[in-house]
Amino acid sequence: MQVAIPLFPRFTALDAIGPYEVLQRIPSVDVVFVGHQRGELRTENGMLGVTCDATFAEVAAPEVVVVPGGIGTRVLLDDEVLLGWLRSVHPNTRFTTSVCTGALLLAAAGLLDGLTATTHWGSADRLNALGARYVPDRVVEHLPQRIITAAGVSSGIDMALRLVELLVDREAAQAAQLLIEYDPQPPFDSGALEKADEATKARVAKFLQSRK
């Protein structure tokens, strides 16, 4: 079973690597990182590089697509190579999915028209403008359309576990969860916008400003 994860300059590392770590644990799954060209692509802060092993033209029929997000999605909203690839492979995938602002690329390709979807909370308005209907859920499924979207960054792990359940079975998903020892017990309860206090939101704004 081939799972394709598109990479592009300035992607968010965990958006891609979180699902990768879950899915590659399943013996029947072969994960390929795909992009405009082969070679290294670096994350949004430039600190980490990941190798893209195949071009879009070389991966014509993946059974699953997982589109990560990141600052780099913004310049791809009119990129017909990537968007055209998404449109061409989606009719034959078992599931086409996204993490974080990867949903913007699914929406730009026309795959989320009229559907509820999730993304990072900071990109809700942009997702709505592209024809989807943002909801603040961690994972949003449209199984008849074979579309699943996950919210920001870490939610891709949750989505990937659900994918394993759908593609294989519940025990396989639970086994993958145990293999990666995914047992979240965060020291703080500020991981959702509605839970964060004003001081936390202000610090987030400063962090975002420093990345521009």
C-alpha positions in Angstrom: 0.0 0.0 0.0 1.6 3.2 -1.1 1.3 6.3 1.0 2.5 9.5 -0.6 3.5 12.5 1.5 4.1 15.7 -0.7 7.0 17.9 0.4 7.7 21.5 -0.5 10.0 24.2 0.8 9.1 25.5 4.3 6.8 22.6 5.3 6.2 21.9 9.0 8.2 18.9 10.1 5.8 17.1 12.4 2.9 17.5 9.9 4.8 15.0 7.7 6.9 13.1 10.2 4.1 12.4 12.7 1.9 10.5 10.2 5.1 8.9 8.7 6.1 7.5 12.1 2.6 5.9 12.5 2.1 4.6 9.0 5.6 3.2 8.4 5.1 0.9 11.4 2.5 -1.1 9.3 4.2 -3.9 7.3 1.9 -3.5 4.3 2.5 0.3 4.0 5.2 1.9 1.8 5.7 5.6 2.5 7.2 7.8 -0.3 8.0 11.5 0.0 7.0 13.1 -3.3 7.6 16.6 -4.7 8.3 18.8 -7.7 11.8 17.3 -7.9 13.9 14.8 -6.0 16.3 16.0 -3.4 16.3 17.7 0.0 13.6 20.1 1.1 14.0 22.1 4.3 11.4 22.9 6.9 9.9 26.3 7.6 12.8 27.5 9.8 15.4 25.9 7.6 16.8 23.8 10.4 15.8 20.3 9.2 16.0 18.8 5.7 14.1 15.8 4.5 14.8 14.0 1.2 12.1 13.8 -1.5 12.6 10.5 -3.2 10.2 10.8 -6.1 8.5 13.4 -8.3 4.8 13.9 -8.7 5.1 12.4 -12.2 6.6 9.2 -10.8 3.8 8.7 -8.2 0.7 8.4 -10.3 -1.5 6.2 -8.2 -0.9 6.3 -4.5 -3.5 4.6 -2.3 -3.2 7.3 0.4 -2.1 10.9 0.2 -1.1 12.9 3.4 -0.6 16.6 2.6 1.4 18.4 5.4 1.2 22.1 6.1 3.6 24.9 6.9 4.3 28.4 5.8 5.3 27.0 2.4 1.7 26.2 1.5 0.8 29.8 0.8 2.9 30.1 -2.3 1.5 26.8 -3.6 -2.2 27.8 -3.7 -1.9 28.5 -7.4 0.7 25.8 -8.2 -0.8 23.7 -10.9 1.8 21.0 -10.7 0.9 20.1 -7.1 -2.8 21.0 -7.4 -3.1 19.1 -10.7 -1.5 16.1 -9.1 -3.9 16.1 -6.2 -6.9 16.3 -8.6 -5.5 13.5 -10.7 -4.7 11.0 -8.0 -7.7 11.7 -5.7 -10.3 9.8 -7.7 -8.3 6.6 -7.2 -7.0 7.0 -3.6 -8.5 5.1 -0.7 -8.1 8.3 1.3 -6.8 11.8 0.6 -5.9 13.6 3.8 -4.2 16.7 5.2 -2.5 18.0 8.3 -2.6 21.6 9.5 -2.5 24.0 6.5 -2.2 21.2 4.1 -6.0 21.6 4.0 -5.5 24.8 2.2 -3.9 22.9 -0.7 -6.8 20.3 -0.7 -9.2 23.2 -0.8 -7.3 25.0 -3.5 -7.4 21.9 -5.6 -11.2 21.9 -5.2 -11.4 18.8 -3.1 -13.0 20.4 -0.1 -15.7 22.4 -1.8 -18.7 22.7 0.5 -17.2 20.2 3.0 -16.5 20.9 6.7 -12.8 20.6 7.3 -10.2 21.5 9.9 -6.8 23.1 9.8 -4.6 25.1 12.2 -6.8 27.6 14.0 -4.8 30.5 12.6 -5.8 29.6 9.0 -9.5 29.1 9.5 -10.6 32.2 7.5 -8.2 31.4 4.7 -9.7 27.8 4.5 -13.2 29.2 4.4 -12.2 31.6 1.6 -11.1 28.6 -0.4 -14.5 26.9 -0.4 -14.4 24.7 2.7 -16.2 25.2 6.0 -13.8 25.4 8.9 -14.7 23.5 12.1 -12.5 23.5 15.2 -12.3 19.7 15.5 -9.1 17.8 15.8 -9.9 15.4 13.0 -12.7 15.8 10.4 -13.8 12.8 8.3 -15.9 12.6 5.1 -15.6 8.9 4.5 -17.9 8.8 1.4 -15.7 11.4 -0.2 -12.6 9.6 1.2 -11.4 12.9 2.7 -9.9 13.4 6.1 -8.4 16.6 7.5 -6.5 17.1 10.7 -6.0 20.3 12.7 -2.6 21.8 13.6 0.7 19.8 13.6 0.4 17.2 16.4 -3.2 16.2 15.3 -1.6 14.4 12.3 -0.6 11.6 14.6 -4.3 11.2 15.7 -5.4 11.2 12.1 -2.7 8.7 11.1 -3.9 6.3 13.8 -7.4 6.6 12.5 -6.2 5.9 9.0 -4.5 2.7 10.1 -7.8 1.6 11.7 -9.7 2.4 8.4 -7.0 0.8 6.2 -6.2 -2.3 8.3 -8.1 -2.7 11.6 -8.4 -1.4 15.1 -5.8 -3.7 16.5 -3.2 -2.6 13.9 -3.9 1.0 14.9 -3.5 0.2 18.6 -0.3 -1.7 17.9 1.1 1.4 16.0 0.1 3.6 18.9 2.0 1.3 21.3 5.0 1.1 19.1 5.4 4.9 19.1 4.4 5.0 22.8 1.8 7.7 22.0 0.3 8.3 25.4 -0.1 12.1 25.7 0.2 13.5 29.1 1.1 17.1 28.5 2.2 19.3 31.5 -0.1 22.1 30.4 -3.7 22.3 29.1 -3.2 25.1 26.6 -3.1 23.1 23.3 -6.4 24.4 21.9 -7.3 28.0 21.3 -10.3 28.0 23.6 -8.2 26.7 26.5 -5.3 29.2 26.2 -5.3 32.4 28.3 -4.5 35.8 27.0 -0.9 35.8 28.1 -0.3 32.5 26.2 -2.0 34.0 23.0 0.2 37.1 23.3 3.3 35.0 23.5 2.1 33.0 20.4 1.8 36.3 18.5 5.3 37.2 19.4 6.6 33.8 18.3 4.8 34.2 15.0 6.1 37.7 14.4 9.7 36.6 14.9 9.3 34.0 12.1 8.4 36.6 9.4 
